[in-house]
């Protein structure tokens, strides 16, 4: 996941190594939770979300700083992007 790799590199510049690792581990846990809970999220009506996939859905992180944009194909959840919440406007 390129977004996660880039985010991890950024976090290492503003946090300790341990803090960055914990932050990323929490994000990975949230993404993994979609394996169980993806069906709870409907297709997003927002153009900023649907530009990644026509049936894209979104989940906001527990700290409300990130949006996980994903879609479901058969029984597989595919995370298309991870974006800061503040960049989703329409």
Chimera marker file (.cmm) of the C-alpha trace (Angstrom):
<marker_set name="trace">
<marker id="1" x="0.000" y="0.000" z="0.000" r="1" g="1" b="0" radius="0.5"/>
<marker id="2" x="1.811" y="3.004" z="-1.309" r="1" g="1" b="0" radius="0.5"/>
<marker id="3" x="-0.218" y="5.506" z="0.745" r="1" g="1" b="0" radius="0.5"/>
<marker id="4" x="0.733" y="3.707" z="3.957" r="1" g="1" b="0" radius="0.5"/>
<marker id="5" x="4.411" y="3.553" z="2.995" r="1" g="1" b="0" radius="0.5"/>
<marker id="6" x="4.494" y="7.274" z="2.222" r="1" g="1" b="0" radius="0.5"/>
<marker id="7" x="2.631" y="8.104" z="5.418" r="1" g="1" b="0" radius="0.5"/>
<marker id="8" x="4.995" y="5.983" z="7.490" r="1" g="1" b="0" radius="0.5"/>
<marker id="9" x="8.013" y="7.784" z="6.037" r="1" g="1" b="0" radius="0.5"/>
<marker id="10" x="6.417" y="11.162" z="6.822" r="1" g="1" b="0" radius="0.5"/>
<marker id="11" x="5.502" y="10.134" z="10.373" r="1" g="1" b="0" radius="0.5"/>
<marker id="12" x="9.087" y="9.116" z="11.046" r="1" g="1" b="0" radius="0.5"/>
<marker id="13" x="10.089" y="12.734" z="10.385" r="1" g="1" b="0" radius="0.5"/>
<marker id="14" x="7.639" y="14.152" z="12.942" r="1" g="1" b="0" radius="0.5"/>
<marker id="15" x="7.441" y="11.353" z="15.540" r="1" g="1" b="0" radius="0.5"/>
<marker id="16" x="9.677" y="8.878" z="17.216" r="1" g="1" b="0" radius="0.5"/>
<marker id="17" x="10.187" y="5.557" z="15.447" r="1" g="1" b="0" radius="0.5"/>
<marker id="18" x="8.060" y="3.821" z="18.077" r="1" g="1" b="0" radius="0.5"/>
<marker id="19" x="5.285" y="6.416" z="17.784" r="1" g="1" b="0" radius="0.5"/>
<marker id="20" x="5.241" y="6.171" z="13.993" r="1" g="1" b="0" radius="0.5"/>
<marker id="21" x="5.109" y="2.375" z="14.156" r="1" g="1" b="0" radius="0.5"/>
<marker id="22" x="2.180" y="2.460" z="16.615" r="1" g="1" b="0" radius="0.5"/>
<marker id="23" x="0.306" y="4.965" z="14.490" r="1" g="1" b="0" radius="0.5"/>
<marker id="24" x="0.737" y="2.833" z="11.362" r="1" g="1" b="0" radius="0.5"/>
<marker id="25" x="-0.151" y="-0.358" z="13.247" r="1" g="1" b="0" radius="0.5"/>
<marker id="26" x="-3.424" y="1.264" z="14.360" r="1" g="1" b="0" radius="0.5"/>
<marker id="27" x="-4.187" y="2.292" z="10.783" r="1" g="1" b="0" radius="0.5"/>
<marker id="28" x="-3.466" y="-1.226" z="9.535" r="1" g="1" b="0" radius="0.5"/>
<marker id="29" x="-5.838" y="-2.613" z="12.177" r="1" g="1" b="0" radius="0.5"/>
<marker id="30" x="-8.543" y="-0.251" z="10.978" r="1" g="1" b="0" radius="0.5"/>
<marker id="31" x="-8.030" y="-1.308" z="7.374" r="1" g="1" b="0" radius="0.5"/>
<marker id="32" x="-8.110" y="-4.964" z="8.396" r="1" g="1" b="0" radius="0.5"/>
<marker id="33" x="-11.415" y="-4.389" z="10.204" r="1" g="1" b="0" radius="0.5"/>
<marker id="34" x="-12.976" y="-3.819" z="6.794" r="1" g="1" b="0" radius="0.5"/>
<marker id="35" x="-12.747" y="-7.578" z="6.247" r="1" g="1" b="0" radius="0.5"/>
<marker id="36" x="-15.597" y="-7.850" z="8.764" r="1" g="1" b="0" radius="0.5"/>
<marker id="37" x="-17.373" y="-4.516" z="8.505" r="1" g="1" b="0" radius="0.5"/>
<marker id="38" x="-17.127" y="-3.356" z="4.852" r="1" g="1" b="0" radius="0.5"/>
<marker id="39" x="-20.789" y="-4.132" z="4.233" r="1" g="1" b="0" radius="0.5"/>
<marker id="40" x="-21.783" y="-1.577" z="6.859" r="1" g="1" b="0" radius="0.5"/>
<marker id="41" x="-20.635" y="1.219" z="4.557" r="1" g="1" b="0" radius="0.5"/>
<marker id="42" x="-22.702" y="2.287" z="1.549" r="1" g="1" b="0" radius="0.5"/>
<marker id="43" x="-21.411" y="3.601" z="-1.749" r="1" g="1" b="0" radius="0.5"/>
<marker id="44" x="-20.420" y="7.206" z="-1.166" r="1" g="1" b="0" radius="0.5"/>
<marker id="45" x="-22.351" y="9.984" z="-2.893" r="1" g="1" b="0" radius="0.5"/>
<marker id="46" x="-19.259" y="12.231" z="-2.777" r="1" g="1" b="0" radius="0.5"/>
<marker id="47" x="-17.450" y="12.896" z="-6.067" r="1" g="1" b="0" radius="0.5"/>
<marker id="48" x="-14.088" y="13.117" z="-4.248" r="1" g="1" b="0" radius="0.5"/>
<marker id="49" x="-14.608" y="9.520" z="-3.140" r="1" g="1" b="0" radius="0.5"/>
<marker id="50" x="-16.181" y="8.069" z="-6.280" r="1" g="1" b="0" radius="0.5"/>
<marker id="51" x="-13.361" y="9.309" z="-8.503" r="1" g="1" b="0" radius="0.5"/>
<marker id="52" x="-11.336" y="6.327" z="-7.254" r="1" g="1" b="0" radius="0.5"/>
<marker id="53" x="-14.012" y="3.767" z="-8.088" r="1" g="1" b="0" radius="0.5"/>
<marker id="54" x="-17.664" y="4.097" z="-9.181" r="1" g="1" b="0" radius="0.5"/>
<marker id="55" x="-18.762" y="2.050" z="-6.150" r="1" g="1" b="0" radius="0.5"/>
<marker id="56" x="-16.280" y="3.499" z="-3.680" r="1" g="1" b="0" radius="0.5"/>
<marker id="57" x="-17.131" y="3.592" z="-0.005" r="1" g="1" b="0" radius="0.5"/>
<marker id="58" x="-15.427" y="5.471" z="2.807" r="1" g="1" b="0" radius="0.5"/>
<marker id="59" x="-14.533" y="4.806" z="6.397" r="1" g="1" b="0" radius="0.5"/>
<marker id="60" x="-13.207" y="7.579" z="8.623" r="1" g="1" b="0" radius="0.5"/>
<marker id="61" x="-10.379" y="6.615" z="10.979" r="1" g="1" b="0" radius="0.5"/>
<marker id="62" x="-10.930" y="6.467" z="14.735" r="1" g="1" b="0" radius="0.5"/>
<marker id="63" x="-9.006" y="9.715" z="15.200" r="1" g="1" b="0" radius="0.5"/>
<marker id="64" x="-11.025" y="11.378" z="12.408" r="1" g="1" b="0" radius="0.5"/>
<marker id="65" x="-7.893" y="12.407" z="10.501" r="1" g="1" b="0" radius="0.5"/>
<marker id="66" x="-7.980" y="9.889" z="7.647" r="1" g="1" b="0" radius="0.5"/>
<marker id="67" x="-10.483" y="8.541" z="5.175" r="1" g="1" b="0" radius="0.5"/>
<marker id="68" x="-10.051" y="5.001" z="3.921" r="1" g="1" b="0" radius="0.5"/>
<marker id="69" x="-11.531" y="4.817" z="0.425" r="1" g="1" b="0" radius="0.5"/>
<marker id="70" x="-12.367" y="1.292" z="-0.645" r="1" g="1" b="0" radius="0.5"/>
<marker id="71" x="-14.635" y="-0.846" z="-2.763" r="1" g="1" b="0" radius="0.5"/>
<marker id="72" x="-15.772" y="-4.438" z="-2.596" r="1" g="1" b="0" radius="0.5"/>
<marker id="73" x="-15.393" y="-6.951" z="-5.412" r="1" g="1" b="0" radius="0.5"/>
<marker id="74" x="-17.193" y="-10.189" z="-4.623" r="1" g="1" b="0" radius="0.5"/>
<marker id="75" x="-15.817" y="-11.001" z="-1.147" r="1" g="1" b="0" radius="0.5"/>
<marker id="76" x="-12.640" y="-8.927" z="-1.429" r="1" g="1" b="0" radius="0.5"/>
<marker id="77" x="-12.173" y="-5.446" z="0.034" r="1" g="1" b="0" radius="0.5"/>
<marker id="78" x="-9.825" y="-3.278" z="-2.010" r="1" g="1" b="0" radius="0.5"/>
<marker id="79" x="-8.475" y="-0.109" z="-0.410" r="1" g="1" b="0" radius="0.5"/>
<marker id="80" x="-8.102" y="2.404" z="-3.207" r="1" g="1" b="0" radius="0.5"/>
<marker id="81" x="-6.658" y="5.347" z="-1.279" r="1" g="1" b="0" radius="0.5"/>
<marker id="82" x="-6.058" y="6.753" z="2.155" r="1" g="1" b="0" radius="0.5"/>
<marker id="83" x="-6.517" y="10.514" z="2.272" r="1" g="1" b="0" radius="0.5"/>
<marker id="84" x="-6.581" y="13.172" z="4.970" r="1" g="1" b="0" radius="0.5"/>
<marker id="85" x="-10.159" y="14.009" z="5.962" r="1" g="1" b="0" radius="0.5"/>
<marker id="86" x="-9.614" y="17.688" z="5.237" r="1" g="1" b="0" radius="0.5"/>
<marker id="87" x="-8.934" y="16.979" z="1.551" r="1" g="1" b="0" radius="0.5"/>
<marker id="88" x="-12.396" y="15.505" z="0.968" r="1" g="1" b="0" radius="0.5"/>
<marker id="89" x="-14.680" y="18.436" z="0.141" r="1" g="1" b="0" radius="0.5"/>
<marker id="90" x="-17.325" y="17.308" z="-2.355" r="1" g="1" b="0" radius="0.5"/>
<link id1="1" id2="2" r="1" g="1" b="0" radius="0.2"/>
<link id1="2" id2="3" r="1" g="1" b="0" radius="0.2"/>
<link id1="3" id2="4" r="1" g="1" b="0" radius="0.2"/>
<link id1="4" id2="5" r="1" g="1" b="0" radius="0.2"/>
<link id1="5" id2="6" r="1" g="1" b="0" radius="0.2"/>
<link id1="6" id2="7" r="1" g="1" b="0" radius="0.2"/>
<link id1="7" id2="8" r="1" g="1" b="0" radius="0.2"/>
<link id1="8" id2="9" r="1" g="1" b="0" radius="0.2"/>
<link id1="9" id2="10" r="1" g="1" b="0" radius="0.2"/>
<link id1="10" id2="11" r="1" g="1" b="0" radius="0.2"/>
<link id1="11" id2="12" r="1" g="1" b="0" radius="0.2"/>
<link id1="12" id2="13" r="1" g="1" b="0" radius="0.2"/>
<link id1="13" id2="14" r="1" g="1" b="0" radius="0.2"/>
<link id1="14" id2="15" r="1" g="1" b="0" radius="0.2"/>
<link id1="15" id2="16" r="1" g="1" b="0" radius="0.2"/>
<link id1="16" id2="17" r="1" g="1" b="0" radius="0.2"/>
<link id1="17" id2="18" r="1" g="1" b="0" radius="0.2"/>
<link id1="18" id2="19" r="1" g="1" b="0" radius="0.2"/>
<link id1="19" id2="20" r="1" g="1" b="0" radius="0.2"/>
<link id1="20" id2="21" r="1" g="1" b="0" radius="0.2"/>
<link id1="21" id2="22" r="1" g="1" b="0" radius="0.2"/>
<link id1="22" id2="23" r="1" g="1" b="0" radius="0.2"/>
<link id1="23" id2="24" r="1" g="1" b="0" radius="0.2"/>
<link id1="24" id2="25" r="1" g="1" b="0" radius="0.2"/>
<link id1="25" id2="26" r="1" g="1" b="0" radius="0.2"/>
<link id1="26" id2="27" r="1" g="1" b="0" radius="0.2"/>
<link id1="27" id2="28" r="1" g="1" b="0" radius="0.2"/>
<link id1="28" id2="29" r="1" g="1" b="0" radius="0.2"/>
<link id1="29" id2="30" r="1" g="1" b="0" radius="0.2"/>
<link id1="30" id2="31" r="1" g="1" b="0" radius="0.2"/>
<link id1="31" id2="32" r="1" g="1" b="0" radius="0.2"/>
<link id1="32" id2="33" r="1" g="1" b="0" radius="0.2"/>
<link id1="33" id2="34" r="1" g="1" b="0" radius="0.2"/>
<link id1="34" id2="35" r="1" g="1" b="0" radius="0.2"/>
<link id1="35" id2="36" r="1" g="1" b="0" radius="0.2"/>
<link id1="36" id2="37" r="1" g="1" b="0" radius="0.2"/>
<link id1="37" id2="38" r="1" g="1" b="0" radius="0.2"/>
<link id1="38" id2="39" r="1" g="1" b="0" radius="0.2"/>
<link id1="39" id2="40" r="1" g="1" b="0" radius="0.2"/>
<link id1="40" id2="41" r="1" g="1" b="0" radius="0.2"/>
<link id1="41" id2="42" r="1" g="1" b="0" radius="0.2"/>
<link id1="42" id2="43" r="1" g="1" b="0" radius="0.2"/>
<link id1="43" id2="44" r="1" g="1" b="0" radius="0.2"/>
<link id1="44" id2="45" r="1" g="1" b="0" radius="0.2"/>
<link id1="45" id2="46" r="1" g="1" b="0" radius="0.2"/>
<link id1="46" id2="47" r="1" g="1" b="0" radius="0.2"/>
<link id1="47" id2="48" r="1" g="1" b="0" radius="0.2"/>
<link id1="48" id2="49" r="1" g="1" b="0" radius="0.2"/>
<link id1="49" id2="50" r="1" g="1" b="0" radius="0.2"/>
<link id1="50" id2="51" r="1" g="1" b="0" radius="0.2"/>
<link id1="51" id2="52" r="1" g="1" b="0" radius="0.2"/>
<link id1="52" id2="53" r="1" g="1" b="0" radius="0.2"/>
<link id1="53" id2="54" r="1" g="1" b="0" radius="0.2"/>
<link id1="54" id2="55" r="1" g="1" b="0" radius="0.2"/>
<link id1="55" id2="56" r="1" g="1" b="0" radius="0.2"/>
<link id1="56" id2="57" r="1" g="1" b="0" radius="0.2"/>
<link id1="57" id2="58" r="1" g="1" b="0" radius="0.2"/>
<link id1="58" id2="59" r="1" g="1" b="0" radius="0.2"/>
<link id1="59" id2="60" r="1" g="1" b="0" radius="0.2"/>
<link id1="60" id2="61" r="1" g="1" b="0" radius="0.2"/>
<link id1="61" id2="62" r="1" g="1" b="0" radius="0.2"/>
<link id1="62" id2="63" r="1" g="1" b="0" radius="0.2"/>
<link id1="63" id2="64" r="1" g="1" b="0" radius="0.2"/>
<link id1="64" id2="65" r="1" g="1" b="0" radius="0.2"/>
<link id1="65" id2="66" r="1" g="1" b="0" radius="0.2"/>
<link id1="66" id2="67" r="1" g="1" b="0" radius="0.2"/>
<link id1="67" id2="68" r="1" g="1" b="0" radius="0.2"/>
<link id1="68" id2="69" r="1" g="1" b="0" radius="0.2"/>
<link id1="69" id2="70" r="1" g="1" b="0" radius="0.2"/>
<link id1="70" id2="71" r="1" g="1" b="0" radius="0.2"/>
<link id1="71" id2="72" r="1" g="1" b="0" radius="0.2"/>
<link id1="72" id2="73" r="1" g="1" b="0" radius="0.2"/>
<link id1="73" id2="74" r="1" g="1" b="0" radius="0.2"/>
<link id1="74" id2="75" r="1" g="1" b="0" radius="0.2"/>
<link id1="75" id2="76" r="1" g="1" b="0" radius="0.2"/>
<link id1="76" id2="77" r="1" g="1" b="0" radius="0.2"/>
<link id1="77" id2="78" r="1" g="1" b="0" radius="0.2"/>
<link id1="78" id2="79" r="1" g="1" b="0" radius="0.2"/>
<link id1="79" id2="80" r="1" g="1" b="0" radius="0.2"/>
<link id1="80" id2="81" r="1" g="1" b="0" radius="0.2"/>
<link id1="81" id2="82" r="1" g="1" b="0" radius="0.2"/>
<link id1="82" id2="83" r="1" g="1" b="0" radius="0.2"/>
<link id1="83" id2="84" r="1" g="1" b="0" radius="0.2"/>
<link id1="84" id2="85" r="1" g="1" b="0" radius="0.2"/>
<link id1="85" id2="86" r="1" g="1" b="0" radius="0.2"/>
<link id1="86" id2="87" r="1" g="1" b="0" radius="0.2"/>
<link id1="87" id2="88" r="1" g="1" b="0" radius="0.2"/>
<link id1="88" id2="89" r="1" g="1" b="0" radius="0.2"/>
<link id1="89" id2="90" r="1" g="1" b="0" radius="0.2"/>
</marker_set>
